[in-house]
Amino acid sequence: MKKFTYIIVALLVILLAGCSDDEEVILPEQRFEEYIQLWQEQNFTEMYDRLSEETQETYSQEDFAERYQKIYQDLEIEDLSITYTIPDTSEESEEEDIPTTFPITVQQQSVVGEIQFDAEITMVELTTQDEEGETQSDWEVVWDPGLIFPELSDGGSIRLVTTPTTRGEIFDRNGNGLAVNDSVYEVGVDPAQFTDNRESELEEIADLLDMSVEAIESVLEQDWVTDGVFVPLKTVPNNDEDLIDDLTEIPPVLTNTKTGRSYPYDESLAHLIGYVGTITEEELAEADEGHYSPNDQIGKRGAEQLFEERLRGEDGIRLIVENENSKIGISEKSPIPGEDVTLTIDAELQQMIYDYYDGEAGTTAAIDPETGETLALVSSPAFDPHDFAYGISQSKYNELTEDPKQPNLNRFTSTYSPGSAFKPITAMIGLNTGVITHEDAVEIEGLTWSKENWGDYKVRRVSESTGPVDLSNALIRSDNIYFAQKAIEIGGEDFVEALVDLGFGEDGLSYRYPIYSSQVSNSGELDRETLLADSGYGQGEILITALHLATAYTPILNDGTMIQPILENDEEQAQAYAEDLIQPEDAEYLRDALRQVVAASNGTARHANIDAVTLSGKTGTAELKQSLTDENAAENGWFVAYPDSHDIIIAMMIENVEDHGGSGYVVEKVTEIYQELYE
């Protein structure tokens, strides 16, 4: 047995010694695996060096490498993985049985998602002779474009085709569309259809489309324009059938319908909803790479801009091979529709309030004091959002910017002096600090009051009192002197601290829609006695938004809890912004007093005492004096009112009411709104 083992070992030694004199045998699988490694490294230049002579005669190195490079870059290929199985050749086999074709599976991530395909790579033998005449053998890859994608095996080119997404829509609380995708008209002309009256037809088209004749001529002079083609001029919304009828009566005018953005409530919701428009170069540069293309629509203002990321959706992409007579799909990433957004706004209420402004400048906020839902945010006057969405003419833009009522200004985001509408806030602070009590009454004489060290400065009230003034009487008659004195008793630091608790200051009231923070003063402090006195009755440097003012009344209705206002339907309702701002018995006292502001014969809002609904509230007239001696200052009128059901608070401001009867003019408007709501 031992002798037999020695013989085998000796034979192996002889065989190994004989093999060491031969050249190493290169198998096709070795070169195949080397090629796969280069492919996975995307080393396209060295991959080309491994191709067969016949393949290289068909495809140049430049064409090969650049094609791979461009396709992989355009498709953003990453995580490339190529798997394969080498047949087992461990057993002795004849040379012709050595495998030369290897199946592969290619997996890769791309802009259209994962792409996977199966293919085969065939190796061909390359034989050469060295200087000594010995035959050398190697293996090379047989390649064609089908190894990039099988669909390219018969030729063709790769194309990425965008599948447009659908922008999300915006709805009100009742499902009414505020910004919707709808059919719009694309108005254009066929140059061949102009008659001998071409000049007058051009002028008529220009007038109806609010364009210049020169602008239309510029479009018609483009190189591609010829007779018999539709030349688009402008897109118009589908809500003006009379305009379309007038246009189509002109011989050369044609219309097409396409999907566009429509704003059914036009001007009434323009500031809140905003509009979309074509993305600018600056917006494109600022956006994340790949988010937008040069001709995409993007939210330009209002909710369209605020919710852009949610509304815009994501375009789909189709990867196709395009041949002379066919298009073959490789892979597709489906478009992701934009998200719909539902607001707490009541569009019909919003429209009603806007209409009552009748072009006057001002702002209104309406909220549900129990849930915090915003029911209306009105800014008047406004603009037609379609003009901006589909291209506003220079003349119309100039008209808007030069209008003294500033229709482009969003007033509900702005802060204003609240005047006497602020007095219930001072009352809450006084009651909570103990400076004001239900029984407290102050002796006040005359129409003016001043402290000795104030010089010529005086606080003025609109009417004299017939006896001691308590809080209820001060609210009913809107007594500036009473609230100035109480503010001074409270003290500047405590007054500011209480206002911060009510949401004043940069870190104050938060809201889904960006609005300006309400301020106590320009410095944030009330460090001058005269400023503190003025602040007590809503003048001084107090500035507040209509939304915040309406919200600040909610502790009176909610027994001390100030509600957090919300704008979207999916936000949590009945959130408390602050609690225990006043005691329940103080809230009841203020509710009774604000009812008397309307019900009492000497109440400043007595014209709101109607049969249709029991209203309570507070008026305010903010004087916009530029100096102490300014006797002809403009005035903004306020009225904050709520019904006995406590399901809505409306805070309305109208500018320049000095020639309309002051805040009484606003009382009339708000009363008419409630009359219509409750009749």
KOLTOR-260429 format. One line per field, with one value per residue (C-alpha): x negated, y, z negated; residue in three letters. Coordinates in steps of 0.1 Angstrom, whole numbers, plus 5000, padded with zeros to 4 digits. Example, Ala and Ser with C-alpha at 12.3 -4.5 7.8 and 13.67 -1.06 7.14 Angstrom:
X = c(4877; 4863);
Y = c(4955; 4989);
Z = c(4922; 4929);
r = c(ALA; SER);
This chain:
X = c(5000; 4971; 4953; 4984; 4987; 4950; 4957; 4986; 4966; 4938; 4961; 4976; 4942; 4933; 4966; 4962; 4926; 4938; 4966; 4942; 4925; 4958; 4975; 5005; 5038; 5063; 5099; 5128; 5144; 5113; 5116; 5154; 5151; 5125; 5149; 5178; 5156; 5147; 5184; 5195; 5168; 5181; 5146; 5159; 5125; 5109; 5141; 5136; 5101; 5116; 5139; 5133; 5115; 5148; 5167; 5141; 5143; 5180; 5179; 5152; 5138; 5152; 5187; 5187; 5174; 5193; 5226; 5223; 5213; 5241; 5268; 5256; 5254; 5288; 5305; 5286; 5275; 5264; 5262; 5252; 5251; 5243; 5247; 5238; 5230; 5199; 5206; 5187; 5157; 5139; 5143; 5121; 5136; 5126; 5115; 5146; 5167; 5152; 5181; 5178; 5212; 5223; 5258; 5260; 5286; 5282; 5298; 5295; 5313; 5322; 5345; 5373; 5366; 5350; 5342; 5334; 5327; 5311; 5286; 5257; 5220; 5201; 5164; 5143; 5108; 5080; 5049; 5015; 4979; 4950; 4915; 4905; 4935; 4954; 4992; 5007; 5044; 5067; 5104; 5124; 5160; 5185; 5205; 5235; 5258; 5282; 5258; 5267; 5304; 5318; 5342; 5312; 5300; 5317; 5305; 5323; 5317; 5326; 5352; 5367; 5403; 5419; 5454; 5469; 5483; 5516; 5513; 5532; 5563; 5574; 5608; 5628; 5645; 5676; 5657; 5659; 5629; 5607; 5578; 5587; 5575; 5601; 5605; 5593; 5592; 5561; 5569; 5550; 5553; 5549; 5529; 5547; 5581; 5574; 5596; 5588; 5596; 5565; 5555; 5589; 5591; 5558; 5569; 5601; 5582; 5557; 5584; 5603; 5571; 5557; 5526; 5509; 5510; 5472; 5472; 5495; 5475; 5443; 5459; 5470; 5435; 5419; 5402; 5424; 5457; 5474; 5509; 5531; 5515; 5529; 5508; 5515; 5518; 5531; 5548; 5580; 5601; 5634; 5655; 5659; 5680; 5689; 5653; 5649; 5680; 5668; 5634; 5646; 5667; 5635; 5626; 5590; 5596; 5596; 5597; 5585; 5593; 5566; 5562; 5551; 5555; 5588; 5598; 5636; 5638; 5617; 5608; 5624; 5599; 5570; 5548; 5554; 5551; 5526; 5518; 5494; 5471; 5441; 5410; 5384; 5347; 5341; 5367; 5352; 5317; 5329; 5349; 5335; 5318; 5342; 5373; 5384; 5379; 5377; 5414; 5429; 5457; 5450; 5470; 5462; 5483; 5507; 5516; 5504; 5469; 5473; 5483; 5462; 5443; 5475; 5495; 5469; 5467; 5440; 5438; 5435; 5408; 5409; 5376; 5381; 5360; 5369; 5363; 5372; 5406; 5412; 5410; 5402; 5407; 5380; 5392; 5416; 5419; 5455; 5464; 5473; 5503; 5501; 5518; 5552; 5554; 5586; 5589; 5613; 5624; 5660; 5657; 5693; 5688; 5656; 5673; 5701; 5677; 5656; 5687; 5698; 5665; 5676; 5641; 5633; 5599; 5598; 5595; 5617; 5610; 5638; 5631; 5650; 5642; 5648; 5627; 5603; 5612; 5606; 5638; 5627; 5596; 5605; 5583; 5599; 5595; 5578; 5568; 5579; 5555; 5561; 5544; 5512; 5515; 5519; 5499; 5509; 5505; 5482; 5511; 5531; 5502; 5495; 5531; 5529; 5496; 5507; 5541; 5540; 5561; 5532; 5551; 5518; 5514; 5524; 5540; 5550; 5513; 5506; 5509; 5530; 5538; 5569; 5583; 5610; 5616; 5586; 5603; 5617; 5581; 5571; 5603; 5592; 5557; 5571; 5595; 5568; 5544; 5570; 5566; 5602; 5631; 5668; 5677; 5648; 5659; 5638; 5647; 5638; 5646; 5646; 5636; 5598; 5574; 5537; 5511; 5490; 5458; 5473; 5470; 5495; 5504; 5540; 5562; 5595; 5628; 5658; 5685; 5687; 5700; 5729; 5713; 5686; 5674; 5672; 5658; 5692; 5700; 5665; 5669; 5705; 5694; 5659; 5642; 5606; 5597; 5609; 5587; 5557; 5559; 5563; 5533; 5512; 5524; 5515; 5480; 5459; 5441; 5472; 5492; 5465; 5463; 5500; 5500; 5472; 5495; 5521; 5498; 5481; 5444; 5422; 5426; 5463; 5493; 5484; 5504; 5501; 5502; 5474; 5488; 5470; 5466; 5487; 5466; 5469; 5447; 5418; 5393; 5414; 5416; 5441; 5415; 5432; 5463; 5480; 5473; 5487; 5518; 5524; 5519; 5547; 5573; 5557; 5536; 5500; 5478; 5501; 5504; 5524; 5538; 5575; 5571; 5553; 5578; 5607; 5587; 5580; 5617; 5621; 5612; 5643; 5664; 5644; 5643; 5606; 5592; 5578; 5582; 5554; 5565; 5561; 5564; 5563; 5590; 5565; 5552; 5563; 5594; 5601; 5565; 5559; 5533; 5535; 5557; 5569; 5564; 5595; 5618; 5652; 5671; 5651; 5657; 5694; 5692; 5674; 5700; 5728; 5709; 5702; 5738; 5747; 5723; 5749; 5781; 5778; 5792; 5758; 5738; 5713; 5726; 5763; 5771; 5762; 5791; 5813; 5840; 5825; 5796; 5785; 5751; 5724; 5691; 5669; 5662; 5629; 5617; 5579; 5566; 5536; 5521; 5487; 5484; 5503; 5517; 5529; 5566; 5573; 5558; 5572; 5591; 5595; 5628; 5632; 5660; 5655; 5688; 5702; 5737; 5753; 5746; 5709; 5701; 5684; 5664; 5660; 5633; 5637; 5616; 5623; 5597; 5604; 5638; 5634; 5658; 5683; 5693; 5663; 5666; 5704; 5698; 5682; 5710; 5734; 5714; 5709; 5746; 5756; 5734; 5749; 5784; 5777; 5762; 5791; 5822);
Y = c(5000; 5024; 5016; 5025; 5059; 5067; 5059; 5084; 5112; 5106; 5108; 5141; 5156; 5147; 5161; 5194; 5197; 5192; 5218; 5245; 5247; 5255; 5290; 5296; 5286; 5315; 5304; 5325; 5327; 5346; 5374; 5374; 5380; 5407; 5424; 5422; 5439; 5467; 5471; 5474; 5500; 5518; 5518; 5521; 5528; 5496; 5477; 5487; 5472; 5438; 5438; 5415; 5428; 5425; 5445; 5472; 5475; 5481; 5505; 5531; 5535; 5570; 5559; 5530; 5549; 5581; 5562; 5543; 5575; 5596; 5570; 5563; 5600; 5608; 5579; 5586; 5550; 5538; 5507; 5487; 5450; 5422; 5387; 5355; 5318; 5301; 5265; 5239; 5227; 5209; 5176; 5167; 5180; 5184; 5218; 5223; 5218; 5248; 5274; 5306; 5321; 5333; 5344; 5375; 5395; 5433; 5453; 5491; 5520; 5549; 5580; 5556; 5533; 5498; 5484; 5447; 5426; 5393; 5389; 5367; 5376; 5355; 5352; 5345; 5332; 5353; 5334; 5349; 5338; 5350; 5357; 5321; 5309; 5296; 5300; 5323; 5321; 5348; 5356; 5387; 5400; 5400; 5432; 5449; 5477; 5451; 5447; 5483; 5475; 5445; 5468; 5485; 5453; 5463; 5498; 5530; 5557; 5562; 5588; 5600; 5611; 5631; 5621; 5652; 5650; 5666; 5695; 5691; 5712; 5735; 5733; 5750; 5734; 5725; 5710; 5741; 5745; 5774; 5765; 5737; 5720; 5729; 5734; 5768; 5784; 5788; 5816; 5819; 5828; 5811; 5837; 5825; 5836; 5873; 5892; 5925; 5942; 5927; 5958; 5963; 5926; 5928; 5958; 5941; 5910; 5930; 5950; 5918; 5900; 5931; 5928; 5953; 5949; 5949; 5919; 5900; 5909; 5897; 5863; 5861; 5870; 5838; 5816; 5786; 5805; 5799; 5799; 5771; 5767; 5776; 5803; 5806; 5841; 5839; 5815; 5827; 5811; 5794; 5817; 5844; 5829; 5864; 5871; 5839; 5845; 5880; 5866; 5838; 5862; 5876; 5855; 5844; 5836; 5800; 5784; 5752; 5738; 5725; 5719; 5749; 5764; 5780; 5802; 5800; 5828; 5852; 5884; 5875; 5848; 5861; 5872; 5840; 5815; 5833; 5819; 5798; 5809; 5797; 5792; 5819; 5814; 5827; 5803; 5774; 5782; 5783; 5750; 5716; 5701; 5680; 5694; 5716; 5720; 5754; 5755; 5741; 5759; 5769; 5786; 5823; 5836; 5827; 5791; 5781; 5791; 5782; 5746; 5743; 5712; 5693; 5706; 5702; 5664; 5647; 5641; 5605; 5594; 5568; 5553; 5543; 5532; 5551; 5535; 5549; 5531; 5522; 5531; 5504; 5510; 5499; 5511; 5537; 5557; 5567; 5603; 5611; 5634; 5664; 5664; 5681; 5707; 5715; 5748; 5757; 5787; 5791; 5804; 5816; 5837; 5850; 5860; 5877; 5897; 5907; 5919; 5941; 5960; 5971; 5982; 5999; 5991; 5970; 5935; 5910; 5879; 5855; 5825; 5799; 5808; 5773; 5753; 5780; 5774; 5803; 5810; 5840; 5860; 5889; 5916; 5943; 5954; 5926; 5914; 5887; 5858; 5846; 5877; 5868; 5830; 5835; 5866; 5901; 5930; 5958; 5983; 5962; 5957; 5994; 6001; 5978; 5992; 6028; 6023; 6043; 6016; 5991; 5960; 5941; 5946; 5916; 5934; 5904; 5896; 5932; 5948; 5979; 6002; 5987; 6018; 6012; 5976; 5969; 5980; 5946; 5933; 5960; 5951; 5914; 5924; 5948; 5921; 5895; 5917; 5930; 5966; 5965; 5950; 5947; 5972; 5997; 6031; 6061; 6098; 6114; 6150; 6167; 6155; 6155; 6143; 6147; 6142; 6172; 6161; 6154; 6190; 6197; 6160; 6151; 6120; 6128; 6110; 6113; 6119; 6131; 6107; 6115; 6099; 6075; 6053; 6016; 5990; 5983; 6019; 6026; 5999; 6010; 6046; 6037; 6060; 6066; 6083; 6053; 6028; 6052; 6055; 6018; 6010; 6033; 6016; 5982; 5994; 5991; 5958; 5940; 5953; 5940; 5907; 5902; 5911; 5886; 5860; 5870; 5863; 5897; 5899; 5881; 5847; 5852; 5838; 5811; 5804; 5781; 5811; 5836; 5868; 5897; 5895; 5919; 5944; 5962; 5990; 5997; 5988; 5960; 5980; 6005; 6027; 6060; 6069; 6086; 6056; 6033; 6055; 6056; 6018; 6012; 6024; 6008; 6037; 6044; 6019; 5989; 5970; 5939; 5918; 5913; 5876; 5881; 5907; 5882; 5855; 5878; 5881; 5843; 5843; 5863; 5836; 5806; 5816; 5826; 5803; 5819; 5796; 5787; 5797; 5771; 5772; 5736; 5710; 5684; 5707; 5698; 5718; 5735; 5739; 5763; 5790; 5802; 5794; 5812; 5846; 5857; 5840; 5827; 5853; 5880; 5866; 5866; 5902; 5912; 5893; 5913; 5946; 5939; 5930; 5965; 5981; 5970; 5970; 6002; 6034; 6051; 6021; 6029; 5998; 6004; 6001; 5964; 5958; 5938; 5913; 5886; 5878; 5890; 5906; 5918; 5935; 5965; 5993; 6011; 6041; 6043; 6078; 6077; 6110; 6121; 6146; 6157; 6187; 6167; 6174; 6159; 6125; 6095; 6070; 6033; 6019; 5986; 5965; 5931; 5913; 5878; 5864; 5849; 5814; 5821; 5802; 5830; 5862; 5887; 5914; 5939; 5970; 5996; 6022; 6060; 6060; 6096; 6107; 6078; 6083; 6066; 6031; 6034; 6027; 5994; 5985; 5988; 5965; 5938; 5940; 5935; 5904; 5889; 5898; 5879; 5850; 5846; 5857);
Z = c(5000; 4991; 5024; 5044; 5027; 5036; 5073; 5075; 5058; 5082; 5112; 5100; 5096; 5132; 5145; 5126; 5138; 5174; 5171; 5157; 5190; 5208; 5212; 5189; 5205; 5206; 5204; 5219; 5184; 5171; 5198; 5194; 5156; 5162; 5187; 5162; 5135; 5159; 5168; 5132; 5127; 5158; 5172; 5208; 5224; 5211; 5219; 5255; 5255; 5246; 5277; 5307; 5338; 5358; 5331; 5331; 5369; 5365; 5335; 5328; 5294; 5292; 5303; 5278; 5248; 5254; 5260; 5227; 5209; 5222; 5217; 5181; 5173; 5189; 5171; 5139; 5137; 5103; 5082; 5113; 5106; 5131; 5120; 5138; 5133; 5147; 5158; 5138; 5158; 5130; 5147; 5177; 5209; 5245; 5257; 5278; 5246; 5229; 5225; 5245; 5240; 5206; 5195; 5174; 5155; 5154; 5126; 5122; 5107; 5130; 5133; 5143; 5113; 5115; 5149; 5152; 5182; 5192; 5220; 5231; 5237; 5262; 5262; 5294; 5294; 5307; 5318; 5325; 5329; 5309; 5322; 5318; 5338; 5308; 5310; 5284; 5275; 5259; 5257; 5267; 5263; 5291; 5285; 5299; 5285; 5272; 5242; 5232; 5235; 5254; 5272; 5289; 5305; 5338; 5336; 5326; 5301; 5264; 5255; 5222; 5226; 5198; 5187; 5172; 5137; 5125; 5101; 5069; 5064; 5036; 5021; 4994; 4964; 4985; 5015; 5037; 5060; 5052; 5076; 5100; 5132; 5158; 5195; 5207; 5241; 5262; 5285; 5318; 5355; 5389; 5409; 5441; 5427; 5424; 5448; 5467; 5433; 5417; 5398; 5382; 5374; 5357; 5337; 5326; 5315; 5297; 5279; 5268; 5257; 5240; 5262; 5285; 5322; 5322; 5299; 5322; 5352; 5335; 5329; 5365; 5378; 5364; 5389; 5384; 5390; 5423; 5438; 5425; 5391; 5357; 5342; 5304; 5290; 5254; 5230; 5214; 5187; 5195; 5174; 5200; 5228; 5241; 5247; 5266; 5287; 5296; 5306; 5327; 5347; 5361; 5392; 5385; 5348; 5337; 5303; 5288; 5254; 5231; 5194; 5173; 5139; 5131; 5101; 5098; 5072; 5091; 5072; 5039; 5031; 5052; 5023; 5003; 5032; 5054; 5089; 5109; 5136; 5157; 5137; 5141; 5145; 5110; 5095; 5115; 5102; 5066; 5068; 5060; 5091; 5111; 5095; 5124; 5161; 5179; 5189; 5157; 5138; 5103; 5075; 5076; 5047; 5019; 5012; 5047; 5035; 4999; 5007; 5039; 5027; 5020; 5050; 5078; 5079; 5099; 5136; 5149; 5173; 5201; 5214; 5250; 5280; 5311; 5345; 5378; 5378; 5342; 5306; 5280; 5243; 5220; 5186; 5171; 5139; 5135; 5127; 5091; 5089; 5067; 5033; 5030; 5002; 4984; 4965; 4936; 4957; 4966; 5002; 5004; 4972; 4985; 5018; 4998; 4977; 5006; 5025; 4996; 4999; 5033; 5042; 5009; 4994; 4963; 4948; 4929; 4910; 4899; 4876; 4857; 4820; 4808; 4834; 4846; 4882; 4904; 4924; 4944; 4951; 4973; 4988; 5009; 5036; 5055; 5089; 5113; 5108; 5143; 5156; 5139; 5146; 5183; 5190; 5179; 5203; 5194; 5195; 5170; 5148; 5147; 5139; 5109; 5096; 5100; 5084; 5051; 5034; 5041; 5053; 5053; 5015; 4994; 4965; 4944; 4938; 4928; 4894; 4886; 4857; 4842; 4825; 4800; 4812; 4790; 4758; 4749; 4749; 4724; 4704; 4702; 4691; 4664; 4651; 4650; 4632; 4607; 4618; 4631; 4612; 4620; 4593; 4601; 4613; 4622; 4619; 4653; 4661; 4695; 4729; 4724; 4697; 4692; 4665; 4653; 4668; 4703; 4715; 4743; 4748; 4739; 4742; 4758; 4756; 4779; 4752; 4716; 4689; 4666; 4636; 4625; 4655; 4650; 4674; 4690; 4695; 4709; 4735; 4745; 4749; 4760; 4734; 4744; 4711; 4690; 4709; 4709; 4671; 4666; 4689; 4668; 4636; 4651; 4659; 4690; 4681; 4670; 4701; 4725; 4707; 4710; 4747; 4753; 4736; 4761; 4791; 4796; 4806; 4832; 4814; 4809; 4828; 4853; 4884; 4914; 4938; 4933; 4917; 4900; 4862; 4842; 4823; 4789; 4801; 4824; 4797; 4781; 4749; 4734; 4716; 4721; 4701; 4730; 4753; 4726; 4723; 4760; 4762; 4737; 4762; 4793; 4806; 4799; 4818; 4814; 4847; 4852; 4881; 4886; 4880; 4847; 4835; 4841; 4823; 4794; 4787; 4783; 4746; 4740; 4757; 4744; 4707; 4708; 4735; 4766; 4796; 4820; 4855; 4883; 4920; 4932; 4927; 4914; 4886; 4851; 4841; 4808; 4799; 4771; 4778; 4742; 4713; 4681; 4697; 4677; 4653; 4665; 4645; 4661; 4696; 4688; 4677; 4710; 4730; 4714; 4719; 4756; 4761; 4747; 4771; 4797; 4777; 4756; 4771; 4765; 4778; 4806; 4826; 4820; 4857; 4855; 4832; 4856; 4853; 4876; 4851; 4817; 4822; 4798; 4806; 4805; 4829; 4835; 4853; 4858; 4865; 4887; 4876; 4889; 4860; 4829; 4848; 4878; 4879; 4913; 4908; 4925; 4904; 4906; 4892; 4874; 4862; 4845; 4840; 4831; 4828; 4797; 4811; 4808; 4840; 4859; 4852; 4880; 4877; 4905; 4913; 4940; 4948; 4951; 4934; 4923; 4951; 4945; 4909; 4893; 4878; 4882; 4919; 4910; 4886; 4914; 4936; 4910; 4900; 4936; 4938; 4907; 4919; 4951; 4932; 4907; 4926);
r = c(MET; LYS; LYS; PHE; THR; TYR; ILE; ILE; VAL; ALA; LEU; LEU; VAL; ILE; LEU; LEU; ALA; GLY; CYS; SER; ASP; ASP; GLU; GLU; VAL; ILE; LEU; PRO; GLU; GLN; ARG; PHE; GLU; GLU; TYR; ILE; GLN; LEU; TRP; GLN; GLU; GLN; ASN; PHE; THR; GLU; MET; TYR; ASP; ARG; LEU; SER; GLU; GLU; THR; GLN; GLU; THR; TYR; SER; GLN; GLU; ASP; PHE; ALA; GLU; ARG; TYR; GLN; LYS; ILE; TYR; GLN; ASP; LEU; GLU; ILE; GLU; ASP; LEU; SER; ILE; THR; TYR; THR; ILE; PRO; ASP; THR; SER; GLU; GLU; SER; GLU; GLU; GLU; ASP; ILE; PRO; THR; THR; PHE; PRO; ILE; THR; VAL; GLN; GLN; GLN; SER; VAL; VAL; GLY; GLU; ILE; GLN; PHE; ASP; ALA; GLU; ILE; THR; MET; VAL; GLU; LEU; THR; THR; GLN; ASP; GLU; GLU; GLY; GLU; THR; GLN; SER; ASP; TRP; GLU; VAL; VAL; TRP; ASP; PRO; GLY; LEU; ILE; PHE; PRO; GLU; LEU; SER; ASP; GLY; GLY; SER; ILE; ARG; LEU; VAL; THR; THR; PRO; THR; THR; ARG; GLY; GLU; ILE; PHE; ASP; ARG; ASN; GLY; ASN; GLY; LEU; ALA; VAL; ASN; ASP; SER; VAL; TYR; GLU; VAL; GLY; VAL; ASP; PRO; ALA; GLN; PHE; THR; ASP; ASN; ARG; GLU; SER; GLU; LEU; GLU; GLU; ILE; ALA; ASP; LEU; LEU; ASP; MET; SER; VAL; GLU; ALA; ILE; GLU; SER; VAL; LEU; GLU; GLN; ASP; TRP; VAL; THR; ASP; GLY; VAL; PHE; VAL; PRO; LEU; LYS; THR; VAL; PRO; ASN; ASN; ASP; GLU; ASP; LEU; ILE; ASP; ASP; LEU; THR; GLU; ILE; PRO; PRO; VAL; LEU; THR; ASN; THR; LYS; THR; GLY; ARG; SER; TYR; PRO; TYR; ASP; GLU; SER; LEU; ALA; HIS; LEU; ILE; GLY; TYR; VAL; GLY; THR; ILE; THR; GLU; GLU; GLU; LEU; ALA; GLU; ALA; ASP; GLU; GLY; HIS; TYR; SER; PRO; ASN; ASP; GLN; ILE; GLY; LYS; ARG; GLY; ALA; GLU; GLN; LEU; PHE; GLU; GLU; ARG; LEU; ARG; GLY; GLU; ASP; GLY; ILE; ARG; LEU; ILE; VAL; GLU; ASN; GLU; ASN; SER; LYS; ILE; GLY; ILE; SER; GLU; LYS; SER; PRO; ILE; PRO; GLY; GLU; ASP; VAL; THR; LEU; THR; ILE; ASP; ALA; GLU; LEU; GLN; GLN; MET; ILE; TYR; ASP; TYR; TYR; ASP; GLY; GLU; ALA; GLY; THR; THR; ALA; ALA; ILE; ASP; PRO; GLU; THR; GLY; GLU; THR; LEU; ALA; LEU; VAL; SER; SER; PRO; ALA; PHE; ASP; PRO; HIS; ASP; PHE; ALA; TYR; GLY; ILE; SER; GLN; SER; LYS; TYR; ASN; GLU; LEU; THR; GLU; ASP; PRO; LYS; GLN; PRO; ASN; LEU; ASN; ARG; PHE; THR; SER; THR; TYR; SER; PRO; GLY; SER; ALA; PHE; LYS; PRO; ILE; THR; ALA; MET; ILE; GLY; LEU; ASN; THR; GLY; VAL; ILE; THR; HIS; GLU; ASP; ALA; VAL; GLU; ILE; GLU; GLY; LEU; THR; TRP; SER; LYS; GLU; ASN; TRP; GLY; ASP; TYR; LYS; VAL; ARG; ARG; VAL; SER; GLU; SER; THR; GLY; PRO; VAL; ASP; LEU; SER; ASN; ALA; LEU; ILE; ARG; SER; ASP; ASN; ILE; TYR; PHE; ALA; GLN; LYS; ALA; ILE; GLU; ILE; GLY; GLY; GLU; ASP; PHE; VAL; GLU; ALA; LEU; VAL; ASP; LEU; GLY; PHE; GLY; GLU; ASP; GLY; LEU; SER; TYR; ARG; TYR; PRO; ILE; TYR; SER; SER; GLN; VAL; SER; ASN; SER; GLY; GLU; LEU; ASP; ARG; GLU; THR; LEU; LEU; ALA; ASP; SER; GLY; TYR; GLY; GLN; GLY; GLU; ILE; LEU; ILE; THR; ALA; LEU; HIS; LEU; ALA; THR; ALA; TYR; THR; PRO; ILE; LEU; ASN; ASP; GLY; THR; MET; ILE; GLN; PRO; ILE; LEU; GLU; ASN; ASP; GLU; GLU; GLN; ALA; GLN; ALA; TYR; ALA; GLU; ASP; LEU; ILE; GLN; PRO; GLU; ASP; ALA; GLU; TYR; LEU; ARG; ASP; ALA; LEU; ARG; GLN; VAL; VAL; ALA; ALA; SER; ASN; GLY; THR; ALA; ARG; HIS; ALA; ASN; ILE; ASP; ALA; VAL; THR; LEU; SER; GLY; LYS; THR; GLY; THR; ALA; GLU; LEU; LYS; GLN; SER; LEU; THR; ASP; GLU; ASN; ALA; ALA; GLU; ASN; GLY; TRP; PHE; VAL; ALA; TYR; PRO; ASP; SER; HIS; ASP; ILE; ILE; ILE; ALA; MET; MET; ILE; GLU; ASN; VAL; GLU; ASP; HIS; GLY; GLY; SER; GLY; TYR; VAL; VAL; GLU; LYS; VAL; THR; GLU; ILE; TYR; GLN; GLU; LEU; TYR; GLU);
